[in-house]
Amino acid sequence: MRTRLDDGLELERATCPIGVLLIIFEARPEVIANITSLAIKSGNAAILKGGKESTLSFREISTVISTALANTLVPNAAIQLLTTRDVVASLLHLDKYIDLVIPRGSNELVRYIKNNTRIPVLGHADGLCSIYIHADADTEMAVKILIDAKLGYPAACNSVETLLVDQAALPTVLPSVATMLLIKGVSLRCDPASKTALSSALPKSQAVILQDSTEADYTTEFLAPILAIKTVPTPSDNAPTTSCSLAIAHINAHSSHHTDAVLTSNPEIAKQFQSGVDSACVFWNTSTRMADGMRFGFGTEVGISTNKIHARGPVGLEGLMIYKYRINGSGQTAGEYGESGKKWKHEQLPLFG
């Protein structure tokens, strides 16, 4: 951004690195390469602390990184790789030196960090994702997407955990979806309406293994081949937008604001859903598993953020940058401008010129 405030007085907004990043992760050593590359490219320094599960891999990758940096202009100390145990609590108190903490791991790890530091934390504790099947959803598409969203990698944070189904879709779309999920070993936890509909539509061999859902199932990240199903009742006005509003209300009340999707052939319903759902990623006719920095074209990511400030969703290079404002003047003072003084021009200028 460049703005001419007045002749000889220009405002610029320039990107800059955040500063020092603290990345704490557990059992995924590939995080080291991903975050190191992003930190170097964005100009940030990084402290990486791995879990005991990946200590040997961590040490080997650390050696490779240190050797590679020795042949560049990047200071070797810009990337600190820690294997010492019991240092996390001490690091979390260094708010004078560390600018951002990025946890990668279990809910327990993320919650511990959020509760024990004054340093800003970027990330999410839960990946409670939902898919809403609207009454007009294409059955074949719904089957394909649900198989991917639930079984592509059940332990991933972008795996679907709750399936919302319009009452009108219970006898049309849901049976085909449920059949394929059951064949592939997914446990279905159904509310009374969906269980009744499926018990009538499925063979007895499948109907008998349907389970009753509890209210807690709709706020649970299973991280396993388990799916909670809830019916969106047909509204009294029978309006598609009203049923969509009910689905939106459920998601906003129960989800972790990570990723949610709607399956519908109606663009207006899709627009209503994507505008109304308060999540970092909101999709139409695609899998929740699409929420990924590599799939977004970011190259890689440091994680997925459900924060409502700074970066949100998959966080790549851009999410590790902030900005500063620069004014280039020629002797002007603030007191010169006002009702009885000079007038501001506030003209937008080309970024480069």
N, C-alpha and C positions, 0 to 999 in steps of 0.2 A: 504494500500500500504506500502510495506517495500522494501528498496533498500540499498544494501551495496555499499556505495560510495568508501570505501577503507577498508582495514583491521582495525577493531576497530573504524569504522566510519559508522554509520547506520542512514538512513533517514526513518522516519515513518510519515504517514498521518493518523490522528485520527479525528473522528467525535466529534463535540461538539455542545452545544445549541447555538442558535443565541443570546439570552440574554433576553431582555424584549420585549414582544409583546403587542401591543395595538390593541384590536379587537373592532370595532365599528359596531353595527348591529341595525336593526330596529325591525321588527315584528316577528322574529323567535326565541322564547326562547330556542328551542332545541339546538341552537348554543352554549349556555352556557355549556351544558354537553359535547358536542362534542369537543369543543376547550379546555375546562378545562382538559379533559382526555389526549388529545394530548400534551398539554403544560407540564403537570406533567410527562408524560412518556418520553418526549424529554428533560426534564431538564430545560425548559424555564420558566421564570416568565411571568405572563399575567395580563393585565388590561383589563377588559371587561366593555364596556359601551353599555347598551341596550337602545332601543327607548321607548318612552312613551306608544306605543301600547302594549308592553309586560311587563310593570312595575310590575304588581302583580305576574305574573308567575316568573319574574326575581328575585323578593325578596324571594319567597318561595324556588326556586332552589338554590339561594345563601346561604340560611340558611342551606340547606341540605349539600352543598359542604363544608361550614365552619365547620359544625359538624363532617363530615367525615374526614377532614384533621386534626382535633384536635387529632385524634387517630393514626396518622401516623408520620413519620419522616419528611414529607414535611412541611416546614414552612407555617403557615397559611397565612402569608403576601405574599407568592409567587403568590397567586391568588387574585387579587383585583377586586371586583365587585362594580361598581359605579352606583348609581341611581340618583345622583345629576344632575340637569339640567344645561345646558349652560356651560359645562366644556370641550366640544370637542375642541373648538378653542384654549384653553389654553394647552390642552394635545398635540395638533399638533405642538406646538412650543418647546416641550421638547426633541429636537433631541439629547441632551447631555445624556439623561437617557433612552430614548425609542429607540429600534433598528429596529423595523419593525411594520408597520401599516397594518392591514388586515381588510378592510371594507367589510361588508356583507349587501347589501341592494340595493336600487334603483340606477339608473344611476346618478341621481342628487347627492346622497350621495357620491358615488365613485368619481365623478368628483370634488366635493367640496373638498374632502380630498386630492386628487392629486394636486389640485391647491393651497392648503393652508398649505403645510408642506414640510420641507426639509428631513423628515424621509423617507426612502424607503417604497414604498407601494406595497403590493402583492395583486393582484386581477384583476378584469376586470370590465369595465363599461358597456359593451354591450355583449349580447349573440346572435349575428347575425349569425345563423347557416344555412348552405345550404346542399341540397342533389342534386347530379347530376345523372340523369337517362341516362345511355349510351344506344345506339341503341340496344345492345344485352341483356339488362336487362331482368330478369325473371319477368313476369307480376304479378304473384301471390305473389312473394316475395316483389315486389315494393309496392303493395297494403298494405300488412301486415306491412312493415317498415314505410311507410308514415303515416298510421293511428296511430302507436305508437309514431312516432317522432313529430307529430303535436298535437295529442290529449291526449297523456299519461299524460301531465301536461303542458298546453299551456303557462302558466306564468313562466315556468322554463327557466333558461338561456341556457339549452341545447335543447330546443324545436326548430324544424326546422322552418325557416321563409321564405326561398327562395327555390324554386324547379327549377332546370335547367334541360331541357329536350332536348336530341338530336332531330333534325328535323325528322330523320327517325323513332323516337319512338312516334311522335305525333299521328299517326293513330293506333299504335299497343299497346303500354304500357299505355300512358297517359289517354285514355278514362276510363279504368277500375279504375285507381287511382282516377281520378276526380269524377267518379260516387260515389265511397264509401265515399270520403271526403265530397261531397255535401250532401249525405244522412245523414251524421253525423253532419251536420250544419256548415261546414267550408266554409268561403267565399273565392272564388278563384279570384285573380286579375291577369288577363292574358295579355300577350303581343299580338299583332295582329295575329301572326302565330298560337300560341297555342289556342287563342280564336276561330279562324276560324276552326281549326281542331276539337275542341270540339263541336262547334256549329253544325257541320255536323254529329258528332258521337253520341251525347247525345240526349235524348228525349227533346222536346221543353220545357217541364216543368223545366228541369235542365238548358238547354242552355240559357234560358231567364234571369237567375239569375247570369250568369257569368259577372264579372266586368272587366273594362279596367284598366290595371296597369299604374302607372306613374313611372318615373325614381326614384323618392324618395322612392317608395315601396321596391326597391332592396337594400336600406340602412336603412330600418326600422325594429326595433325589435318590432313586434306587441304585443307579450305576450298575444295573444288572438287567437281564431279560425279563423285566416286569413292567407292565403298563397299566396305569389307572385310567378307567374310562368313566366319563361323566356326561349325562344327557343335558343338552340345552333345550328346555321345554319350549313348545310352540306357544308364542305369545297370544294373548287374547285378540290383538288386532291383526294377527297372522302376517305381520309385516316382516320381511327378511331383515330389514335394518334393525328391528327391535331384537330379534334373536341374536344378531351380531353384537348388539350392545350388551346383551346378557353374557355372551362369551367374553367380551372385552372386560367386563366388570369382574368376572371370575379370575381371569388371568392377572389383572392388575392387583387383585387382592391376594392371590396365592402364589404367583410366580416369583422368581428371583430376579426378574427384569434382565435376563440374559438374552435368550432368543426364543421367539414364538412365531408360528406360521398359520396361515389360513389357506384352506383348499376350497376354491370356489371358481365358477366360470363367470361370475358377475364382477366386472371391474369396479363398480360402485361399492360393493361389499368389501372388496379388497382394499379400496381406498379408505373406507370407514375403519376397517380393522387396523391398517397400518398407521393411520392417524391417531387412533384411540388407544392402542396398546403402548404402555409406557415401558418399553424394553430397549436395550441397546441395539438389538437386531430384530427386525420385523419383516417376515417374508411372505410372499404370495406364490402358491403353487410350486414350492420347492422344499427341500429337506432342511431341517434345523442344523444338520451337519455341515451346511454351507458356511456357517459362521466360523471362519478360519482365515487367518492372515494370508496364508499361501493361496487359498482359493480366491480371496479378494484381490490378489495380484500385488500384495504388499511385500512379497519375497519371503518374509518370515514374520514372526510376531514375538513379543515378549509376554503375551497373554491376552486375555479378553477382559475388558473392564466394564463393570456395571455402574461405575461412578457417573455422577451427573455434572461433574466439572472436568475441565481439561479433556483428556482422551476418553472415548467411549467405544465399546465394541472391540474387535480385534485391533490390537495396538502394534503398529509397525513403526517405521522410521519417523513418520510425521508425528506420531504420538509421543515421541521422545524429544520433541522440540517445543520450545516456548518462544516468546518474542519480546523484543524491547522496542521502545520508541526513541527515535532520534530526531532532534530539530537542528537544522543548519540555518543559522541566522546571520545577520550583518549589523548587529548592534541594537536590535529592537528590544523593547521592554514591555511587560504585560500592561503597565499603566498607560501606555500610549493608545490602547484600544478600549472602546466603550461607546456609550451614547454620544458623548461630546468629542470623541477622538477618532482615530482611524477605524475603518471598517474591515472586518475579516473577509477574505476572498473565498477560502475553503474550496479551491478548485482541484478536482481529481486529476492527477498526472499519470502518464504511462509509467509502468514499473521500472523501465529502463529508459533513460534519456538524459 
